[in-house]
Amino acid sequence: MRGYFAIGIDQASKAGNVGNLIRTAHSFGASFVFAVNPKVVAHTGELVTKALTDTSKSHQQLPFYNYPTAADIDVPQGCQVVGIEITDDAVDLPSFKHPTQAIYVLGGERSSLSAEMLARCDSTIKIPTKFSLNVATAGAIVMYDRHRVMGGYPDRPLMTGTKPEPKRAHVHGATRNRHQSKAERIEAEAKRVGILPRGSKSG
């Protein structure tokens, strides 16, 4: 899969959710995970992210960063920040084109994305559900959608019960013309469902 991504929580307040997010991010191949302005535990004075409750210990296999403020996030050159928040202008996740290089950030369990965090976002997306989801669950859905869209999987069959085409093996070779490749895919799909592509003439 081309590109990379990271994911984090703005104003995280529960260690369990941070641990779940790290574990899921690790499984989907994230480059790092982070928290912005995480809660300070009153009786210890420690950040809630100090003791992560992930039995697989993914935080030992994946870099984790604590950023004091949204301005402190070090965004790599060419990378886009994508906020996951229910706002009027947010794009529905099923219609969103994921950036090749992306940093996804979710609002905390007891709050939405801060104004400072929203100001850093290049785009904002939302998951079209009846009500808001647990922050770790929402992060898992977004990572799955990125993997599904960008993982090189064939399109779903048009008919229920139809066996899907196998995933294409990665081929190293000469540079291909993208427009030609797209035209070939459209023609192949049209032949599969019995529809002639535009410009084609029947014999």
Secondary structure as GFF3:
##gff-version 3
##sequence-region A 1 203
A	DSSP	beta_strand	4	10	.	.	.	ID=ss1
A	DSSP	alpha_helix	15	27	.	.	.	ID=ss2
A	DSSP	beta_strand	32	36	.	.	.	ID=ss3
A	DSSP	three_ten_helix	58	60	.	.	.	ID=ss4
A	DSSP	beta_strand	64	67	.	.	.	ID=ss5
A	DSSP	three_ten_helix	70	72	.	.	.	ID=ss6
A	DSSP	beta_strand	80	84	.	.	.	ID=ss7
A	DSSP	beta_strand	91	92	.	.	.	ID=ss8
A	DSSP	three_ten_helix	93	95	.	.	.	ID=ss9
A	DSSP	beta_strand	101	107	.	.	.	ID=ss10
A	DSSP	alpha_helix	115	120	.	.	.	ID=ss11
A	DSSP	beta_strand	123	126	.	.	.	ID=ss12
A	DSSP	alpha_helix	135	150	.	.	.	ID=ss13
A	DSSP	alpha_helix	178	193	.	.	.	ID=ss14
###
